[in-house]
Amino acid sequence: MGVRAYVLIQTEVGKAATVATKVAEIPGVVQAEDVTGPYDVIVQAEAETVDDLGKIVVSRVQLIEGITRTLTCPVVNL
């Protein structure tokens, strides 16, 4: 494991469960959970490099129908 991040996702109304299911199928996604609050789905993702992580988010996650916004939060080891 090189880079780990949490991706916070906002969805269209009523789409959270569908989005979480589709995101969970993407290689590199460890977990996708429906949540309540300002975000609808929280995803844990892992990749070898920051560039690979970006490709997962931009080329795979953001293309899923029903997603309106994402916020990627890389994990840091302090």
PDB file of N, CA, C and O in Angstrom:
ATOM      1  N   MET A   1       0.852  -1.185   0.000  1.00  0.00           N
ATOM      2  CA  MET A   1       0.000   0.000   0.000  1.00  0.00           C
ATOM      3  C   MET A   1       0.889   1.237   0.000  1.00  0.00           C
ATOM      4  O   MET A   1       1.744   1.390   0.872  1.00  0.00           O
ATOM      5  N   GLY A   2       0.689   2.119  -0.976  1.00  0.00           N
ATOM      6  CA  GLY A   2       1.452   3.337  -1.043  1.00  0.00           C
ATOM      7  C   GLY A   2       0.707   4.527  -0.489  1.00  0.00           C
ATOM      8  O   GLY A   2       1.202   5.198   0.417  1.00  0.00           O
ATOM      9  N   VAL A   3      -0.483   4.804  -1.016  1.00  0.00           N
ATOM     10  CA  VAL A   3      -1.266   5.965  -0.652  1.00  0.00           C
ATOM     11  C   VAL A   3      -2.676   5.519  -0.296  1.00  0.00           C
ATOM     12  O   VAL A   3      -3.274   4.681  -0.971  1.00  0.00           O
ATOM     13  N   ARG A   4      -3.188   6.099   0.777  1.00  0.00           N
ATOM     14  CA  ARG A   4      -4.554   5.790   1.201  1.00  0.00           C
ATOM     15  C   ARG A   4      -5.306   7.098   1.343  1.00  0.00           C
ATOM     16  O   ARG A   4      -4.723   8.103   1.750  1.00  0.00           O
ATOM     17  N   ALA A   5      -6.604   7.104   1.011  1.00  0.00           N
ATOM     18  CA  ALA A   5      -7.403   8.324   1.113  1.00  0.00           C
ATOM     19  C   ALA A   5      -8.854   7.967   1.394  1.00  0.00           C
ATOM     20  O   ALA A   5      -9.317   6.858   1.127  1.00  0.00           O
ATOM     21  N   TYR A   6      -9.546   8.947   1.941  1.00  0.00           N
ATOM     22  CA  TYR A   6     -10.994   8.876   2.085  1.00  0.00           C
ATOM     23  C   TYR A   6     -11.583   9.822   1.058  1.00  0.00           C
ATOM     24  O   TYR A   6     -11.132  10.958   0.917  1.00  0.00           O
ATOM     25  N   VAL A   7     -12.593   9.350   0.342  1.00  0.00           N
ATOM     26  CA  VAL A   7     -13.267  10.172  -0.652  1.00  0.00           C
ATOM     27  C   VAL A   7     -14.687  10.397  -0.151  1.00  0.00           C
ATOM     28  O   VAL A   7     -15.457   9.452   0.017  1.00  0.00           O
ATOM     29  N   LEU A   8     -15.020  11.653   0.082  1.00  0.00           N
ATOM     30  CA  LEU A   8     -16.347  12.031   0.544  1.00  0.00           C
ATOM     31  C   LEU A   8     -17.177  12.384  -0.681  1.00  0.00           C
ATOM     32  O   LEU A   8     -16.754  13.185  -1.515  1.00  0.00           O
ATOM     33  N   ILE A   9     -18.357  11.787  -0.787  1.00  0.00           N
ATOM     34  CA  ILE A   9     -19.168  11.919  -2.000  1.00  0.00           C
ATOM     35  C   ILE A   9     -20.545  12.477  -1.666  1.00  0.00           C
ATOM     36  O   ILE A   9     -21.218  12.017  -0.743  1.00  0.00           O
ATOM     37  N   GLN A  10     -20.945  13.481  -2.441  1.00  0.00           N
ATOM     38  CA  GLN A  10     -22.324  13.956  -2.400  1.00  0.00           C
ATOM     39  C   GLN A  10     -23.022  13.392  -3.625  1.00  0.00           C
ATOM     40  O   GLN A  10     -22.449  13.336  -4.713  1.00  0.00           O
ATOM     41  N   THR A  11     -24.274  12.972  -3.432  1.00  0.00           N
ATOM     42  CA  THR A  11     -25.030  12.375  -4.534  1.00  0.00           C
ATOM     43  C   THR A  11     -26.342  13.117  -4.746  1.00  0.00           C
ATOM     44  O   THR A  11     -26.758  13.935  -3.926  1.00  0.00           O
ATOM     45  N   GLU A  12     -26.970  12.812  -5.855  1.00  0.00           N
ATOM     46  CA  GLU A  12     -28.332  13.274  -6.075  1.00  0.00           C
ATOM     47  C   GLU A  12     -29.226  12.609  -5.043  1.00  0.00           C
ATOM     48  O   GLU A  12     -28.897  11.539  -4.529  1.00  0.00           O
ATOM     49  N   VAL A  13     -30.340  13.227  -4.739  1.00  0.00           N
ATOM     50  CA  VAL A  13     -31.282  12.691  -3.753  1.00  0.00           C
ATOM     51  C   VAL A  13     -31.703  11.279  -4.156  1.00  0.00           C
ATOM     52  O   VAL A  13     -32.093  11.036  -5.298  1.00  0.00           O
ATOM     53  N   GLY A  14     -31.620  10.358  -3.204  1.00  0.00           N
ATOM     54  CA  GLY A  14     -32.055   8.989  -3.427  1.00  0.00           C
ATOM     55  C   GLY A  14     -31.054   8.099  -4.147  1.00  0.00           C
ATOM     56  O   GLY A  14     -31.381   6.957  -4.470  1.00  0.00           O
ATOM     57  N   LYS A  15     -29.845   8.583  -4.409  1.00  0.00           N
ATOM     58  CA  LYS A  15     -28.869   7.804  -5.178  1.00  0.00           C
ATOM     59  C   LYS A  15     -27.730   7.229  -4.329  1.00  0.00           C
ATOM     60  O   LYS A  15     -26.880   6.514  -4.862  1.00  0.00           O
ATOM     61  N   ALA A  16     -27.690   7.519  -3.036  1.00  0.00           N
ATOM     62  CA  ALA A  16     -26.546   7.125  -2.210  1.00  0.00           C
ATOM     63  C   ALA A  16     -26.290   5.618  -2.227  1.00  0.00           C
ATOM     64  O   ALA A  16     -25.148   5.196  -2.405  1.00  0.00           O
ATOM     65  N   ALA A  17     -27.305   4.817  -2.050  1.00  0.00           N
ATOM     66  CA  ALA A  17     -27.108   3.364  -1.993  1.00  0.00           C
ATOM     67  C   ALA A  17     -26.580   2.822  -3.317  1.00  0.00           C
ATOM     68  O   ALA A  17     -25.682   1.979  -3.334  1.00  0.00           O
ATOM     69  N   THR A  18     -27.132   3.301  -4.411  1.00  0.00           N
ATOM     70  CA  THR A  18     -26.686   2.861  -5.735  1.00  0.00           C
ATOM     71  C   THR A  18     -25.249   3.278  -5.985  1.00  0.00           C
ATOM     72  O   THR A  18     -24.445   2.488  -6.481  1.00  0.00           O
ATOM     73  N   VAL A  19     -24.924   4.521  -5.643  1.00  0.00           N
ATOM     74  CA  VAL A  19     -23.561   5.022  -5.834  1.00  0.00           C
ATOM     75  C   VAL A  19     -22.581   4.201  -4.996  1.00  0.00           C
ATOM     76  O   VAL A  19     -21.534   3.796  -5.499  1.00  0.00           O
ATOM     77  N   ALA A  20     -22.904   3.952  -3.732  1.00  0.00           N
ATOM     78  CA  ALA A  20     -22.007   3.186  -2.859  1.00  0.00           C
ATOM     79  C   ALA A  20     -21.749   1.790  -3.428  1.00  0.00           C
ATOM     80  O   ALA A  20     -20.617   1.305  -3.396  1.00  0.00           O
ATOM     81  N   THR A  21     -22.775   1.157  -3.937  1.00  0.00           N
ATOM     82  CA  THR A  21     -22.625  -0.181  -4.514  1.00  0.00           C
ATOM     83  C   THR A  21     -21.707  -0.158  -5.734  1.00  0.00           C
ATOM     84  O   THR A  21     -20.838  -1.018  -5.878  1.00  0.00           O
ATOM     85  N   LYS A  22     -21.902   0.828  -6.612  1.00  0.00           N
ATOM     86  CA  LYS A  22     -21.081   0.917  -7.821  1.00  0.00           C
ATOM     87  C   LYS A  22     -19.636   1.283  -7.498  1.00  0.00           C
ATOM     88  O   LYS A  22     -18.707   0.742  -8.098  1.00  0.00           O
ATOM     89  N   VAL A  23     -19.447   2.201  -6.553  1.00  0.00           N
ATOM     90  CA  VAL A  23     -18.086   2.601  -6.172  1.00  0.00           C
ATOM     91  C   VAL A  23     -17.334   1.431  -5.556  1.00  0.00           C
ATOM     92  O   VAL A  23     -16.139   1.267  -5.803  1.00  0.00           O
ATOM     93  N   ALA A  24     -18.008   0.624  -4.764  1.00  0.00           N
ATOM     94  CA  ALA A  24     -17.372  -0.508  -4.089  1.00  0.00           C
ATOM     95  C   ALA A  24     -16.792  -1.514  -5.081  1.00  0.00           C
ATOM     96  O   ALA A  24     -15.910  -2.291  -4.714  1.00  0.00           O
ATOM     97  N   GLU A  25     -17.262  -1.518  -6.317  1.00  0.00           N
ATOM     98  CA  GLU A  25     -16.792  -2.462  -7.332  1.00  0.00           C
ATOM     99  C   GLU A  25     -15.497  -2.004  -8.013  1.00  0.00           C
ATOM    100  O   GLU A  25     -14.887  -2.776  -8.753  1.00  0.00           O
ATOM    101  N   ILE A  26     -15.075  -0.772  -7.772  1.00  0.00           N
ATOM    102  CA  ILE A  26     -13.894  -0.223  -8.444  1.00  0.00           C
ATOM    103  C   ILE A  26     -12.617  -0.784  -7.810  1.00  0.00           C
ATOM    104  O   ILE A  26     -12.482  -0.757  -6.586  1.00  0.00           O
ATOM    105  N   PRO A  27     -11.689  -1.286  -8.609  1.00  0.00           N
ATOM    106  CA  PRO A  27     -10.415  -1.746  -8.062  1.00  0.00           C
ATOM    107  C   PRO A  27      -9.702  -0.596  -7.340  1.00  0.00           C
ATOM    108  O   PRO A  27      -9.619   0.516  -7.861  1.00  0.00           O
ATOM    109  N   GLY A  28      -9.198  -0.872  -6.157  1.00  0.00           N
ATOM    110  CA  GLY A  28      -8.547   0.146  -5.348  1.00  0.00           C
ATOM    111  C   GLY A  28      -9.437   0.682  -4.253  1.00  0.00           C
ATOM    112  O   GLY A  28      -8.955   1.291  -3.297  1.00  0.00           O
ATOM    113  N   VAL A  29     -10.741   0.461  -4.381  1.00  0.00           N
ATOM    114  CA  VAL A  29     -11.672   0.872  -3.332  1.00  0.00           C
ATOM    115  C   VAL A  29     -11.735  -0.239  -2.296  1.00  0.00           C
ATOM    116  O   VAL A  29     -12.075  -1.381  -2.606  1.00  0.00           O
ATOM    117  N   VAL A  30     -11.403   0.115  -1.065  1.00  0.00           N
ATOM    118  CA  VAL A  30     -11.391  -0.847   0.041  1.00  0.00           C
ATOM    119  C   VAL A  30     -12.782  -0.976   0.649  1.00  0.00           C
ATOM    120  O   VAL A  30     -13.219  -2.071   1.003  1.00  0.00           O
ATOM    121  N   GLN A  31     -13.473   0.161   0.765  1.00  0.00           N
ATOM    122  CA  GLN A  31     -14.773   0.169   1.423  1.00  0.00           C
ATOM    123  C   GLN A  31     -15.568   1.375   0.931  1.00  0.00           C
ATOM    124  O   GLN A  31     -14.995   2.435   0.680  1.00  0.00           O
ATOM    125  N   ALA A  32     -16.874   1.222   0.794  1.00  0.00           N
ATOM    126  CA  ALA A  32     -17.773   2.321   0.451  1.00  0.00           C
ATOM    127  C   ALA A  32     -19.002   2.198   1.341  1.00  0.00           C
ATOM    128  O   ALA A  32     -19.667   1.162   1.358  1.00  0.00           O
ATOM    129  N   GLU A  33     -19.298   3.259   2.076  1.00  0.00           N
ATOM    130  CA  GLU A  33     -20.392   3.229   3.057  1.00  0.00           C
ATOM    131  C   GLU A  33     -21.355   4.380   2.820  1.00  0.00           C
ATOM    132  O   GLU A  33     -20.931   5.502   2.545  1.00  0.00           O
ATOM    133  N   ASP A  34     -22.667   4.103   2.927  1.00  0.00           N
ATOM    134  CA  ASP A  34     -23.671   5.167   2.949  1.00  0.00           C
ATOM    135  C   ASP A  34     -23.603   5.812   4.330  1.00  0.00           C
ATOM    136  O   ASP A  34     -23.490   5.112   5.337  1.00  0.00           O
ATOM    137  N   VAL A  35     -23.671   7.127   4.383  1.00  0.00           N
ATOM    138  CA  VAL A  35     -23.644   7.836   5.664  1.00  0.00           C
ATOM    139  C   VAL A  35     -24.687   8.952   5.642  1.00  0.00           C
ATOM    140  O   VAL A  35     -25.254   9.265   4.596  1.00  0.00           O
ATOM    141  N   THR A  36     -24.931   9.544   6.805  1.00  0.00           N
ATOM    142  CA  THR A  36     -25.798  10.708   6.881  1.00  0.00           C
ATOM    143  C   THR A  36     -24.944  11.937   7.141  1.00  0.00           C
ATOM    144  O   THR A  36     -23.794  11.819   7.564  1.00  0.00           O
ATOM    145  N   GLY A  37     -25.493  13.097   6.896  1.00  0.00           N
ATOM    146  CA  GLY A  37     -24.763  14.338   7.097  1.00  0.00           C
ATOM    147  C   GLY A  37     -24.549  15.040   5.775  1.00  0.00           C
ATOM    148  O   GLY A  37     -25.288  14.803   4.820  1.00  0.00           O
ATOM    149  N   PRO A  38     -23.539  15.909   5.705  1.00  0.00           N
ATOM    150  CA  PRO A  38     -23.337  16.688   4.480  1.00  0.00           C
ATOM    151  C   PRO A  38     -22.869  15.841   3.290  1.00  0.00           C
ATOM    152  O   PRO A  38     -23.009  16.256   2.139  1.00  0.00           O
ATOM    153  N   TYR A  39     -22.318  14.662   3.566  1.00  0.00           N
ATOM    154  CA  TYR A  39     -21.913  13.749   2.491  1.00  0.00           C
ATOM    155  C   TYR A  39     -22.793  12.513   2.566  1.00  0.00           C
ATOM    156  O   TYR A  39     -23.312  12.169   3.628  1.00  0.00           O
ATOM    157  N   ASP A  40     -22.953  11.851   1.432  1.00  0.00           N
ATOM    158  CA  ASP A  40     -23.856  10.708   1.342  1.00  0.00           C
ATOM    159  C   ASP A  40     -23.138   9.368   1.330  1.00  0.00           C
ATOM    160  O   ASP A  40     -23.694   8.356   1.757  1.00  0.00           O
ATOM    161  N   VAL A  41     -21.901   9.362   0.839  1.00  0.00           N
ATOM    162  CA  VAL A  41     -21.100   8.138   0.765  1.00  0.00           C
ATOM    163  C   VAL A  41     -19.674   8.497   1.151  1.00  0.00           C
ATOM    164  O   VAL A  41     -19.150   9.528   0.729  1.00  0.00           O
ATOM    165  N   ILE A  42     -19.047   7.643   1.957  1.00  0.00           N
ATOM    166  CA  ILE A  42     -17.630   7.787   2.272  1.00  0.00           C
ATOM    167  C   ILE A  42     -16.914   6.541   1.783  1.00  0.00           C
ATOM    168  O   ILE A  42     -17.334   5.414   2.046  1.00  0.00           O
ATOM    169  N   VAL A  43     -15.816   6.771   1.060  1.00  0.00           N
ATOM    170  CA  VAL A  43     -15.070   5.686   0.425  1.00  0.00           C
ATOM    171  C   VAL A  43     -13.647   5.677   0.966  1.00  0.00           C
ATOM    172  O   VAL A  43     -13.029   6.731   1.117  1.00  0.00           O
ATOM    173  N   GLN A  44     -13.130   4.496   1.257  1.00  0.00           N
ATOM    174  CA  GLN A  44     -11.709   4.344   1.563  1.00  0.00           C
ATOM    175  C   GLN A  44     -11.067   3.718   0.337  1.00  0.00           C
ATOM    176  O   GLN A  44     -11.509   2.672  -0.139  1.00  0.00           O
ATOM    177  N   ALA A  45     -10.012   4.368  -0.178  1.00  0.00           N
ATOM    178  CA  ALA A  45      -9.336   3.879  -1.381  1.00  0.00           C
ATOM    179  C   ALA A  45      -7.840   3.794  -1.138  1.00  0.00           C
ATOM    180  O   ALA A  45      -7.287   4.538  -0.328  1.00  0.00           O
ATOM    181  N   GLU A  46      -7.190   2.881  -1.848  1.00  0.00           N
ATOM    182  CA  GLU A  46      -5.744   2.702  -1.762  1.00  0.00           C
ATOM    183  C   GLU A  46      -5.169   2.584  -3.164  1.00  0.00           C
ATOM    184  O   GLU A  46      -5.797   2.027  -4.065  1.00  0.00           O
ATOM    185  N   ALA A  47      -3.954   3.122  -3.333  1.00  0.00           N
ATOM    186  CA  ALA A  47      -3.250   3.028  -4.612  1.00  0.00           C
ATOM    187  C   ALA A  47      -1.751   3.075  -4.343  1.00  0.00           C
ATOM    188  O   ALA A  47      -1.316   3.423  -3.245  1.00  0.00           O
ATOM    189  N   GLU A  48      -0.978   2.725  -5.343  1.00  0.00           N
ATOM    190  CA  GLU A  48       0.482   2.736  -5.197  1.00  0.00           C
ATOM    191  C   GLU A  48       1.039   4.147  -5.132  1.00  0.00           C
ATOM    192  O   GLU A  48       1.964   4.411  -4.362  1.00  0.00           O
ATOM    193  N   THR A  49       0.490   5.063  -5.930  1.00  0.00           N
ATOM    194  CA  THR A  49       0.997   6.437  -5.984  1.00  0.00           C
ATOM    195  C   THR A  49      -0.164   7.422  -5.901  1.00  0.00           C
ATOM    196  O   THR A  49      -1.326   7.045  -6.053  1.00  0.00           O
ATOM    197  N   VAL A  50       0.166   8.681  -5.658  1.00  0.00           N
ATOM    198  CA  VAL A  50      -0.847   9.736  -5.650  1.00  0.00           C
ATOM    199  C   VAL A  50      -1.496   9.841  -7.030  1.00  0.00           C
ATOM    200  O   VAL A  50      -2.706  10.042  -7.135  1.00  0.00           O
ATOM    201  N   ASP A  51      -0.703   9.706  -8.072  1.00  0.00           N
ATOM    202  CA  ASP A  51      -1.259   9.754  -9.429  1.00  0.00           C
ATOM    203  C   ASP A  51      -2.262   8.629  -9.661  1.00  0.00           C
ATOM    204  O   ASP A  51      -3.322   8.849 -10.247  1.00  0.00           O
ATOM    205  N   ASP A  52      -1.930   7.432  -9.204  1.00  0.00           N
ATOM    206  CA  ASP A  52      -2.856   6.306  -9.348  1.00  0.00           C
ATOM    207  C   ASP A  52      -4.136   6.550  -8.567  1.00  0.00           C
ATOM    208  O   ASP A  52      -5.225   6.212  -9.032  1.00  0.00           O
ATOM    209  N   LEU A  53      -4.011   7.131  -7.392  1.00  0.00           N
ATOM    210  CA  LEU A  53      -5.190   7.453  -6.588  1.00  0.00           C
ATOM    211  C   LEU A  53      -6.056   8.473  -7.327  1.00  0.00           C
ATOM    212  O   LEU A  53      -7.278   8.337  -7.383  1.00  0.00           O
ATOM    213  N   GLY A  54      -5.415   9.487  -7.889  1.00  0.00           N
ATOM    214  CA  GLY A  54      -6.156  10.483  -8.662  1.00  0.00           C
ATOM    215  C   GLY A  54      -6.893   9.876  -9.833  1.00  0.00           C
ATOM    216  O   GLY A  54      -8.012  10.281 -10.147  1.00  0.00           O
ATOM    217  N   LYS A  55      -6.273   8.907 -10.479  1.00  0.00           N
ATOM    218  CA  LYS A  55      -6.922   8.232 -11.613  1.00  0.00           C
ATOM    219  C   LYS A  55      -8.155   7.473 -11.162  1.00  0.00           C
ATOM    220  O   LYS A  55      -9.167   7.456 -11.863  1.00  0.00           O
ATOM    221  N   ILE A  56      -8.078   6.843  -9.995  1.00  0.00           N
ATOM    222  CA  ILE A  56      -9.252   6.132  -9.464  1.00  0.00           C
ATOM    223  C   ILE A  56     -10.403   7.119  -9.279  1.00  0.00           C
ATOM    224  O   ILE A  56     -11.534   6.851  -9.687  1.00  0.00           O
ATOM    225  N   VAL A  57     -10.104   8.260  -8.661  1.00  0.00           N
ATOM    226  CA  VAL A  57     -11.159   9.228  -8.358  1.00  0.00           C
ATOM    227  C   VAL A  57     -11.691   9.889  -9.631  1.00  0.00           C
ATOM    228  O   VAL A  57     -12.901   9.921  -9.853  1.00  0.00           O
ATOM    229  N   VAL A  58     -10.804  10.408 -10.453  1.00  0.00           N
ATOM    230  CA  VAL A  58     -11.230  11.181 -11.621  1.00  0.00           C
ATOM    231  C   VAL A  58     -11.749  10.290 -12.750  1.00  0.00           C
ATOM    232  O   VAL A  58     -12.765  10.609 -13.369  1.00  0.00           O
ATOM    233  N   SER A  59     -11.070   9.191 -13.020  1.00  0.00           N
ATOM    234  CA  SER A  59     -11.428   8.353 -14.165  1.00  0.00           C
ATOM    235  C   SER A  59     -12.471   7.295 -13.862  1.00  0.00           C
ATOM    236  O   SER A  59     -13.082   6.745 -14.778  1.00  0.00           O
ATOM    237  N   ARG A  60     -12.677   7.008 -12.602  1.00  0.00           N
ATOM    238  CA  ARG A  60     -13.625   5.937 -12.265  1.00  0.00           C
ATOM    239  C   ARG A  60     -14.765   6.448 -11.383  1.00  0.00           C
ATOM    240  O   ARG A  60     -15.931   6.365 -11.769  1.00  0.00           O
ATOM    241  N   VAL A  61     -14.437   6.970 -10.213  1.00  0.00           N
ATOM    242  CA  VAL A  61     -15.470   7.362  -9.249  1.00  0.00           C
ATOM    243  C   VAL A  61     -16.342   8.491  -9.809  1.00  0.00           C
ATOM    244  O   VAL A  61     -17.567   8.376  -9.812  1.00  0.00           O
ATOM    245  N   GLN A  62     -15.735   9.562 -10.275  1.00  0.00           N
ATOM    246  CA  GLN A  62     -16.505  10.731 -10.697  1.00  0.00           C
ATOM    247  C   GLN A  62     -17.374  10.482 -11.922  1.00  0.00           C
ATOM    248  O   GLN A  62     -18.238  11.301 -12.233  1.00  0.00           O
ATOM    249  N   LEU A  63     -17.168   9.385 -12.614  1.00  0.00           N
ATOM    250  CA  LEU A  63     -17.979   9.073 -13.793  1.00  0.00           C
ATOM    251  C   LEU A  63     -19.270   8.331 -13.453  1.00  0.00           C
ATOM    252  O   LEU A  63     -20.105   8.105 -14.329  1.00  0.00           O
ATOM    253  N   ILE A  64     -19.436   7.957 -12.198  1.00  0.00           N
ATOM    254  CA  ILE A  64     -20.635   7.213 -11.800  1.00  0.00           C
ATOM    255  C   ILE A  64     -21.831   8.157 -11.773  1.00  0.00           C
ATOM    256  O   ILE A  64     -21.782   9.237 -11.185  1.00  0.00           O
ATOM    257  N   GLU A  65     -22.892   7.727 -12.415  1.00  0.00           N
ATOM    258  CA  GLU A  65     -24.115   8.524 -12.477  1.00  0.00           C
ATOM    259  C   GLU A  65     -24.691   8.725 -11.075  1.00  0.00           C
ATOM    260  O   GLU A  65     -24.770   7.783 -10.286  1.00  0.00           O
ATOM    261  N   GLY A  66     -25.083   9.938 -10.781  1.00  0.00           N
ATOM    262  CA  GLY A  66     -25.684  10.265  -9.490  1.00  0.00           C
ATOM    263  C   GLY A  66     -24.750  11.003  -8.556  1.00  0.00           C
ATOM    264  O   GLY A  66     -25.196  11.549  -7.547  1.00  0.00           O
ATOM    265  N   ILE A  67     -23.449  11.035  -8.870  1.00  0.00           N
ATOM    266  CA  ILE A  67     -22.501  11.764  -8.035  1.00  0.00           C
ATOM    267  C   ILE A  67     -22.501  13.226  -8.463  1.00  0.00           C
ATOM    268  O   ILE A  67     -22.404  13.538  -9.650  1.00  0.00           O
ATOM    269  N   THR A  68     -22.611  14.123  -7.475  1.00  0.00           N
ATOM    270  CA  THR A  68     -22.598  15.551  -7.780  1.00  0.00           C
ATOM    271  C   THR A  68     -21.297  16.224  -7.365  1.00  0.00           C
ATOM    272  O   THR A  68     -20.917  17.242  -7.942  1.00  0.00           O
ATOM    273  N   ARG A  69     -20.601  15.661  -6.360  1.00  0.00           N
ATOM    274  CA  ARG A  69     -19.358  16.284  -5.891  1.00  0.00           C
ATOM    275  C   ARG A  69     -18.542  15.267  -5.103  1.00  0.00           C
ATOM    276  O   ARG A  69     -19.092  14.403  -4.419  1.00  0.00           O
ATOM    277  N   THR A  70     -17.212  15.386  -5.212  1.00  0.00           N
ATOM    278  CA  THR A  70     -16.318  14.559  -4.392  1.00  0.00           C
ATOM    279  C   THR A  70     -15.284  15.445  -3.702  1.00  0.00           C
ATOM    280  O   THR A  70     -14.929  16.520  -4.186  1.00  0.00           O
ATOM    281  N   LEU A  71     -14.823  14.962  -2.573  1.00  0.00           N
ATOM    282  CA  LEU A  71     -13.732  15.603  -1.833  1.00  0.00           C
ATOM    283  C   LEU A  71     -12.781  14.498  -1.408  1.00  0.00           C
ATOM    284  O   LEU A  71     -13.165  13.606  -0.651  1.00  0.00           O
ATOM    285  N   THR A  72     -11.538  14.547  -1.887  1.00  0.00           N
ATOM    286  CA  THR A  72     -10.556  13.514  -1.587  1.00  0.00           C
ATOM    287  C   THR A  72      -9.669  13.969  -0.448  1.00  0.00           C
ATOM    288  O   THR A  72      -9.096  15.058  -0.493  1.00  0.00           O
ATOM    289  N   CYS A  73      -9.555  13.124   0.587  1.00  0.00           N
ATOM    290  CA  CYS A  73      -8.770  13.440   1.784  1.00  0.00           C
ATOM    291  C   CYS A  73      -7.673  12.384   1.950  1.00  0.00           C
ATOM    292  O   CYS A  73      -7.931  11.315   2.502  1.00  0.00           O
ATOM    293  N   PRO A  74      -6.451  12.668   1.480  1.00  0.00           N
ATOM    294  CA  PRO A  74      -5.366  11.705   1.633  1.00  0.00           C
ATOM    295  C   PRO A  74      -5.007  11.519   3.105  1.00  0.00           C
ATOM    296  O   PRO A  74      -5.046  12.465   3.891  1.00  0.00           O
ATOM    297  N   VAL A  75      -4.665  10.309   3.457  1.00  0.00           N
ATOM    298  CA  VAL A  75      -4.222   9.994   4.823  1.00  0.00           C
ATOM    299  C   VAL A  75      -2.749  10.360   4.953  1.00  0.00           C
ATOM    300  O   VAL A  75      -1.946  10.046   4.075  1.00  0.00           O
ATOM    301  N   VAL A  76      -2.396  11.024   6.052  1.00  0.00           N
ATOM    302  CA  VAL A  76      -1.001  11.352   6.327  1.00  0.00           C
ATOM    303  C   VAL A  76      -0.578  10.652   7.601  1.00  0.00           C
ATOM    304  O   VAL A  76      -1.380  10.468   8.517  1.00  0.00           O
ATOM    305  N   ASN A  77       0.669  10.268   7.654  1.00  0.00           N
ATOM    306  CA  ASN A  77       1.200   9.613   8.848  1.00  0.00           C
ATOM    307  C   ASN A  77       2.103  10.606   9.565  1.00  0.00           C
ATOM    308  O   ASN A  77       3.242  10.832   9.156  1.00  0.00           O
ATOM    309  N   LEU A  78       1.589  11.194  10.630  1.00  0.00           N
ATOM    310  CA  LEU A  78       2.346  12.211  11.380  1.00  0.00           C
ATOM    311  C   LEU A  78       3.172  11.591  12.482  1.00  0.00           C
ATOM    312  O   LEU A  78       3.867  12.303  13.208  1.00  0.00           O
TER     313      LEU A  78
END
